[in-house]
Structures are given as C-alpha cells and as structure tokens.
C-alpha cells in the first residue's frame, strides 16, 4: 500500500497510508493533536506500518478462507499494531476480529476506550499474561517486540490455539544468553565475551524458535523486519502451518540444543 501525503491540522504528513484514521492515530498519540509527527512517533509508525504490510497476505488469505477470521496480538502494550491492522484491513472488510492480549490493566482500559470511541466493535481486549490467555479459535498470531520469553509464550499460544500464521518480532532475548554463561565446551569461545554472549544467545534463540515452529509443521521465513534506523530489533519470524509435524526439524532442534548446551526453557518436546 503506497504512502500518501495528507493535510492534518495544517501540517503535511507524508508517512500515512491511504485510508488510515487520523482521529485514531491522534488517540494513540502517534499524531499530535495538530497532526504532526515527532521523530519517535515516526519511527514507531514506520515499524507498525511495515509489519502491517508484511502480515497483509496472511490476513487476505484468512479473509478468503474464513467468514470471521481472528487475529491475536500478544503482549499488545498500547495495542498500536492491533488498532492499525483493524483500521487498515478488518474494518474495510466488515468482518474478522482482533484480540489484543496485555497484562497491564491501565493499558487495557485505555485501549478499550479508544476502540469504543473509534467504533471498532470487533476488537477485544484480554487482560492477562500470554501464557494464561484463552481466546478461542485464532487464525493469525502476532507479537511485536515481545520481550525475552514472551516470544516463546507467543509460539506456545499459537500452537495451543492452532493458528495457521505466526508473525513474531523478538526483543531482548536474554534467557539463553544467561544460560550460556555456565556452558563450557568446544564452542564456548563463541560466547566468552559478554557482548558476544548476548548477540550469540539472541541469534541461537531465534534459530531454535524457527526450528521449533518447523517441527510443529510450519513453513518458516526469517527476514529483516524494517530498517535499522527505526529499530535495532530487526528480525521477523514469519510462519505458515502446512502440516501437523516435521520430525526432521524436531531432530535438528534437539541436536542443536544438545550441541550448544542451552535452549529456550519453554520450548520443549514431550
């Protein structure tokens, strides 16, 4: 979807897409009340718009396959992503639901008010942790910058709700890096220094996440999320399920975890 220039409160903004709700963006504090964008808001808007564009094919396919598809945005925070996906895709379609899961009550309360003011009747807000949330059948799972183990909780949520599509932008993958501190062996020079341990731990975590999804029957694609000028957390794991399981990927996951001596604690096989 191409960018378009709009007049907003007397200022020109070239970062909005055709059809985006200016009152919604003001309510989300992405736009100022005068219609302006500061540097931080512009970065935030670019990130969410880019992810919305990457997710659009899955939403289009879900709308073809289901009369009322459901997208769950996990660790939703202020629900920027959920609101923009609803505004751009679900509202024009006249069907489909967006479920936002967030643990902080104040953010959930504010998001519910914005949804009501915007007339977004098919948006739901679940207060609680990703691990404990229940949302009924879900077709698409998203998690934008879900920190540390929250991304693993999002993967398990997707499996629990049998989601066909999963779009994850991981953030602050610290769990495996902490575990590597105690791991000694032929590869430990890869993480001897703290900086390398943090970077290698994040990379290993995401490799294992991809293999875990593949082991459960997803076809996985890993790409850059957006430009580094917008965020340093720049990896998108996008997965589409096409079978129930993949024994070769399961074996590769278990071998890699055993060879290195660390893995995400939540991602295990029974």
N, C-alpha and C positions, 0 to 999 in steps of 0.2 A: 504494500500500500504506500503510495507516494506521499512525501511530506507536502504540506501546503502552507502558504502564508495566510495568516488571519489577522484581522484587527481585533484586539482585545483591550477594551478600556483605553483606547487611544494609542496603544503601543503595538508594534508589529512583532509577531512571534512566528518564526519560520519552522518551529520544531513540532507543531501539532499536525495530526493526520486529519484528513477529511472526515467529518462526522463526529470527531471527539467532542464530548460535552465540556464546554468551558466552565459552566457552574460546578460540575463535578470536580474538575481539576483545581478550581479555587477552593472547594470544600476540603479537598485533600491537601491543600497548601502546596501543591505543585506550582500553581499560578498564584501570584499575589492578587489582592482584590482589584488592583489596577490592570491586571492581566499580564504582568511581567514575569520573567523567569530569572532567578539568580543562578549563579554557577552550580551550586549544589543541586538545585531543583532540575536544572537542565541535564546534569549527569544522571540523576535518578529517573527522569522521564525517558532519556535515551535508552537506559538499561531495560526498563519495563517495556517500552515500545519494541525494542529489538527482540526480547523474549516473546512478546505477543506475536510478532511476525513469525518466529520460529515454531511456535505452537499452533499457528493458524491451520496448517494442513491437517493436524490431528483433530482440531475442532470441526473443520469442514467435513472430515470423514465421519466423525461421531454423529454429526447432524444428519448425514446421509443414512447412517446405519440405525439410528435410534430416534424415536419420536420425541424423547425428552432426555437427552444425554446430560450427565452430571460431571462437572469438573470440580475437583477438590484442591484448594490452595492451602498448603500446610505450613505452619509457622508463619501465618499471614502477616503478622505485625499490624501495620495500619491498613492492610488489605489493598495497597496500591494495585498490585497485579490483578487481583480478583475483580476490582472495580473496572479497570481498564479493559480486561478481557470481556466482561459483561457488556460494557458500553460499546465496544467495537464489534463484537461478534454475536453475543447471545441476545441482546436487546433487539438488534435489527432482525434476527431470525425469528423472534417472537416465541421462542421455546428454548428449553435447556435451562439447567440450574448451575449456579456457582456456590459451592460450600467453602467457607473460609474457617480454618481451624487456628485458634490463637489462645494462648494460655493467660494472657494479661487482661483482666476484666475491663479495665478502663479503655483499652484499645477496641475491645469487642463492643462495648457500649457506644463509643463514638462511631464505629463503622456501621452499626445498626441504625443510628440516627441518620447518617449520610445516605444509606441505602433507602430509608423511608422518604427522606427529603427528595431523593432523585427519582422516586417511583420505581425502584429496582425490586419488584416484588418477588423475583425468583432468585434472590440472593439470601443465603442462610449463613448464620454465624454461630459456630460451635465453640464454646468456651472450655478450654481444657488442653491437655497435652496431646501431641500427635500419637503417642503410644497408646493412649486410652480412648481416643476419639472413635466414635462409630458414626458412619454417615450413610449407611445403606449402600446400595449398588453405586459404584463410581466407575466412570469410563476413562477419565484423564486425571492424573495426579501431577501437581506442580509444587515445587519448593524452591523459592528464590532466596539464596544466601541463608539457608537453614544451617545453623552453626553446629559444628562438631558432630556429635552423634545424632542430631536431629535429622540429618540427611539419611542416616541408616534407619531411623524410625519411619521416615517417609517411604523408603523402599519396602519395609515390612507392612506399612499401611496399604501400599499399592497391591501387594500380594494378598493381604487379608481381604481387600475389597475387590480383588480380581480386575484391577484396572488394566485396560488394554494399552494405554500410553502413559509414559512417565517422563517428565522433564525436570531435571534437577540441576541447580547451580549451587554446588557445595561451597562451604565457607568455614574457615578456621578449623581444619581437620587436625585436631591436636591429640586425639586418643592414641592413635598408632605411634605417633612420634614419641609420646611419653613411654609407651611400652618398649620402643626400640632402645631407650636409654639403658635397659637392663639386658639387652640381647647381645651376646658375644658369639662370634663365629667367623667363617671365612669371608663374609661380606660386610663386616661391621665397620670397615673403613668408609663405606658409603654414608654412614651417619655418625661418624666420630665427632664431628664438629656440630655445635648446636644449630647453626644456620642450615647445614646440610641435613641434619636430622629432621628439622621442621619441614624442609622442602621435600625430602625423600619420603617422609611419613605421609605428607599430603598426597603426593603422587601415588604411592603404594595404596593408600586408602581408596583413591578413586579407581585405580586399576582393579582392585578387588571388588569394589562396588559394581563395576561393569561386568566382571565375570559372574558375580552373584546373580545379577539380573539375567545374564545369558543362561546360567544354569537353570533358571526358572522359566526358560522358554522365550525370553525377549531377544529381539534383534537390537543391538546397541550401537549407537553412533556417538562419538565423543568429538566435540568441536569447540572452537572459541565461541564464547558467549557474546562478547562485544569488545570494543576497542579498549586497550589498556589505559587510555586516557580517561575512561569512565569508571573502571574498577580494576583492581589487581586480582580479584577473584573471578577468573575469566574462563572457567571451564563449564561447558554444558554437557551433561549426560542425558541423551535422549534415547528412549527405549520404546519399542513396539512389540507387544507379545504376539507370537505366531505359532507357538506350541506350548505344551504343558511343562516340558523339562528338556534339559540338554546335558546328558551325562558327561560328555567331553569337557564342557565348560565347568561343571562341578569338580571334575578331577583336576583341572587346571587351577581352579581356585584353591583347592585343598593343598596341592603341591606347592604353589607359590607361597601360601601362608606358612606351610611347614618349612620350606627352604629358608625363608626370611626369619621366621620365628615370631611373627606378630600379625594380627588381623583385627578388623573392627569387631568388638565384642558382641554386638547384636547380630552379626551376620554369621550364623552357624547353620549347619545341616543336622537334622535329627537322625 
